[in-house]
Amino acid sequence: MAVELSTRTRSGQPTTPTFTTMRFPAGEAHVKVAAGPDESADTPATHTPAADLVEVATLRGTSGDDLLMLGMWADAVRQRGSRSVALVPYLPGARQDRGLPFGAKVYADVLNGFHIDQVIAFDPHSPVIVGLVENLTVVASDRIVRDEVVGAPGTEQRYQGIIAPDAGAVARATATADACGLPVYRAGKHRNPDTGKLDGFSCEPLPDTGRFLVVDDICDGGGTFMGLAGSTGLPKERLGLWVSHGVFSGRAAQLADHFGEVVTTDSYPAQNAIEGLRTVPLTPYLTEEIR
């Protein structure tokens, strides 16, 4: 992946990008001025001062090289006197929110060191990292799931209930269910402390008819969701899966055997292809939050 750069005016109108990215032959990250504010033929007004521009960088995934490129961009924007906004939909380190090392704080310290004016993230895994990243705006998943997957209350909805796959997903699934005007059902699992393997999957009784959407934030190997699907006893045509961040490592391609629909976003470059996967672009939702 690469850091994607764009430029807009303070009023939100897109204009010619100010910067482009490059790497020196030795590998160091660098940004170059592509067109100064006074040189852009596409700016709504002539000679737009740098202070009236908003520079936007989008970082997807967790590449350390891309993170350093983001820092180079932030320094260049600060020196020119424009406003910097970083779209970081998948906050790196959000699952490392305790223990040794304290990864969430390490990543947050890196981002904070860039002194970006606004960081916009999507559905972070842990509230811990939310409290660590400065100038952070969080976009929740409930409205996107409603608009892109389920349908709004009063419309012909594609699902008749939301399933929380484990205790950690209850708040997220409940918010989605409330946004969609649907009931929420709880599922559970057990992790063997000696082996780390998952077992003991269970789910509250589900209605005899209708389709149900499992809602969570991250799918890595997919074991939790495949175990849950089996515990419901439902055919895949009656189950769908929404994950905000689709890592899709390991056996994740087998999710297509258990779910009739799998939906994620473009926050993270998926590691495995999943048959029928639908990916929702996040940029329109994130840029709405630029201030």
GIDA-V113457 format. One record per run of one state. SS is the DSSP state (hx for helix, st for strand, lp for the rest). FROM is the first residue (numbers start at 0). TO is the last residue. If there is no record, write none. Layout:
ss | from | to
SS | FROM | TO
SS | FROM | TO
//
This chain:
ss | from | to
lp | 0 | 2
st | 3 | 8
lp | 9 | 12
st | 13 | 14
lp | 15 | 17
st | 18 | 22
lp | 23 | 27
st | 28 | 32
lp | 33 | 35
hx | 36 | 38
lp | 39 | 48
hx | 49 | 51
st | 52 | 57
lp | 58 | 62
hx | 63 | 79
lp | 80 | 81
st | 82 | 86
lp | 87 | 101
hx | 102 | 112
lp | 113 | 116
st | 117 | 121
lp | 122 | 125
hx | 126 | 129
lp | 130 | 134
st | 135 | 138
lp | 139 | 140
hx | 141 | 149
lp | 150 | 159
st | 160 | 163
lp | 164 | 165
hx | 166 | 179
lp | 180 | 182
st | 183 | 190
lp | 191 | 196
st | 197 | 202
lp | 203 | 210
st | 211 | 218
lp | 219 | 221
hx | 222 | 231
lp | 232 | 234
hx | 235 | 237
st | 238 | 245
lp | 246 | 250
hx | 251 | 256
lp | 257 | 259
st | 260 | 264
lp | 265 | 276
st | 277 | 279
lp | 280 | 281
hx | 282 | 286
lp | 287 | 290
//
